[in-house]
Amino acid sequence: LYSFLFVALAVASFLLAKPIRNGLFLATYGAHQLVYVYVGVPLVLSLAVPLFGRLSAKVNQRTITTGTLIFFCLNVIGFWYAFRFLNVPGLPAIFYIWVNCYGIIVPVQAWTFANRVFDTRQARRLFGLIGSGASAGAIVGGLLAQVLVGIVGTVNLLLVLAGLIAACAVIVNLGWKVRRRDTAYASAAKTPLRFSDTVRLVARDPYLRLIAAMVFIVAIVTQWSQFQFSLSAEVRFADDPDRLTRFFGGFNFVMGIVALLVQ
């Protein structure tokens, strides 16, 4: 249950953050400026991922996951304050990059949590059900964006996002208390690989190289599709961040339902 909820809320928070991100950025800069944040995301991740890997190797999983979620929650509150009361140059672009980094780190943490809680036999039986939490989270995140933006506005949705991230931190700690002791011991014995070791491991293994190539190609296709989609949304909804947020939220809501049915 806790693993399902963590995955669901992690995806819900990301798919709430994406419409907010898109609405604020497109209304301010337009879709053609997305190329600059597309470049900024891998640059930031190239610094953040190795740092996160070093911290994970030194700190236990519960602490690093909880600490990361609290850090992200405080980030969101800071973004809300800056959007409401400050005039920070480039803030929508900074938030866009932040959301992309968040969407990479937190879902991985959710699945890492599930991996630490269940052994291989349990994982084969339960991971399909836990994975459906991602589709459920997409439905919740899209619905929240679509419904609440007309009530509180795009910027104030950041407070809802902060609440979802805080809920993830609570669920991690509740789930950690009820996990099986034998699984906890086995998981604790695993030492995370350093980033450089991971790169060498992928380079040596043909199977991992093919997976990396597939991820690379999918990332390109996804980026181009998102760019074209954003161009269409900008033409349709011009510079109104609330309408953009509602549209992207509604799209995520429908796609979440489709994904859940297919799964």
Secondary structure, 3 states (H helix, E strand, C coil): CHHHHHHHHHHHHHHHHHHHHHHHHHHHCCHHHHHHHHHHHHHHHHHHHHHHHHHHHHCCHHHHHHHHHHHHHHHHHHHHHHHHHCCCCCHHHHHHHHHHHHHHHHHHHHHHHHHHHCCHHHHHHHHHHHHHHHHHHHHHHHHHHHHHHHHHCCCCHHHHHHHHHHHHHHHHHHHHHHCCHHHHHHHHCCCCCCHHHHHHHHHHCHHHHHHHHHHHHHHHHHHHHHHHHHHHHHHHHCCCHHHHHHHHHHHHHHHHHHHHHHC
